[in-house]
């Protein structure tokens, strides 16, 4: 209730949030995730797990299956085809990652401002705004990438610095 | 360069981002982190680690040391005193968590819109905008909480659902 009142506040929209800022935050995290993929030992990518969880390679497949489709959905309202390709080696993961990076760089700056407000249906079931869809996608990647950091540490490798999004 | 041009785009500000939305996203994640604290076995909170990393209790101390000071800094420009209290049991962590939740609920809706744009210095060294300071604080909590999920799984406990921010 208080939130609904606040959302109607005249201050709405003064808070900075441009396509450029959304893209930079998203791609900054995707650059960090790419470093974790690079740092991960090839022979453990699809084999090492802790606590009965997924391999880091399986988590990367999830990231690749979310980011570009969500960008397309927010931009055009079309979810498009699911990402069928699931590379099983590091080089393949990085190649597909870079292909999606270039596409997301082209899509996000062209998103019409109102699309960030409009409700869309993602994964053919969740009704969220465009901004919520992107935020959830980034947050999910941070969450599972953090788990990849534990895998790296447990394997004796130093993960990249969390704050470095270069 | 392209980003700088985009940031100057007339569309700037059309993208929705209100104090209410910032607060809801932040507190939604803090509610999830609180569930992870509740789910964590008391006797492992400050003892269990993987890969030579910190205990989950130490990560919670970091979360508590960041959120409220950052909210104060964005709202008032004053970092204020560091959070000196570091509870060493679950009840103490949850009590301090709830105290900070109430304070953040009171602070964020009152933040002047321009404060989200203005550069501030956090941790007495990083120059970022108010929005970047909050975003980094939330992202850092997601990252380390995801590591807490691995600790929980490794200890044989089911973590709360990532998507449930209730």
Interface residues (C-beta under 8 A of the other chain):
Chain A: X2 X3 X4 X6 X7 X9 X11 X12 X13 X14 X15 X16 X17 X18 X19 X20 X21 X22 X23 X24 X25 X29 X50 X51 X52 X53 X109 X113 X114 X116 X117 X129 X131 X135 X136 X139 X140 X142 X143 X144 X145 X146 X147 X149 X150 X151 X152 X153 X154 X155 X156 X162 X163
Chain B: X2 X3 X4 X6 X7 X9 X11 X12 X13 X14 X15 X16 X17 X18 X19 X20 X21 X22 X23 X24 X25 X29 X50 X51 X52 X53 X109 X113 X114 X116 X117 X129 X131 X135 X136 X139 X140 X142 X143 X144 X145 X146 X147 X149 X150 X151 X152 X153 X154 X155 X156 X162 X163
